[in-house]
């Protein structure tokens, strides 16, 4: 079960106590959640349409919702864009949970007579937004029904792509090229070009692997200018965010070339293997023990990833400010099988996660 959605909330939180449930309000949403077991309902988005829950267990989602408080949001306009719909067909009412502006936690009650009332959820600090929770609920039902396709990155058995995933860096003057294996989004090619000690440009291509040609084919490109101040704080400015059709391949001279880079600054560039002596090496610790300091750093780095429960098992090493952890990972879904992952954490951004072909 590889894909639930990047927006999934942390369902590994402790469930609400009976006392907390007793404090739940008597607003329309709480009232309908209380009778959910015997009242027909559907969840819906544009992705798969209305879905009946069937035998899917909703207890975890309901208890997390009951841990919230809901208040009227008079005078607040509904955000534009998509929303998750919790509908009760027999009563002709529905609740729309807006995916736009999730930090506002807005949802709308639409009554059978088409009258409307906006509400805001008061969400505990340890919980993510209500729209993310509702989308997680919807995606979990879709996954239980076999609607969510399994996405796997095809790992090469040999070649320049495998070398790159394993840490080979490619260089062209002041520009470097690196390849990362994504957990559900195939591959990422990142090119970094330094214009000064405090400023550089990054191109990040989302790619798929073509095994027959040993190439990476890009489908998306994000270009950012990055400025670092004296305190090490980064300011990023997005210059491009668009579809792409670049192809990364190895030429007869053993260099990585780009065809159709989608940016004239990269046209004609070729990247050579960086000598091993010039590449940063992993520092292997004397002990793999997860100390309190390492555990705290791990939790802080993973606090925004909430669809999977990652438990660090061992600290494997550090390179250029990036730490590698072996983790026991379990998708937060009833009956999910745990598996192992490698999690790479740094202060530079989101972690890289590589699933290992080893399950319990």
Secondary structure, DSSP 8 states (H G I E B T S, - for coil): ---S-TT---TTS----HHHHHT---SHHHHHHHTGGGS--EEE-TTT--EE-TT---HHHHHHHHTSEEEE-TT----SS-EEEEEETTTTEEEEEESTTGGG-EEEEE-TTS-EEEEEEE--TTS--HHHHHHHHHHHHHHHTT-S--------SSSHHHHHHTT--EEETTEEEEEEE-SSS-EEEEEEEESSSSEEEEEEEEEEEETTTTEEEEEEEEEEEEEE-TTS-EEEEEEEEEE---EEEE-TTS-EEEES-SSTTTTT-EEEE--GGGS---B--S-----HHHHHHHHHHTTT--SEEEEEEEEEEEETTEEEEEEEEEESSTT---EEEEEEE-TTSS-EEEEEEEE-
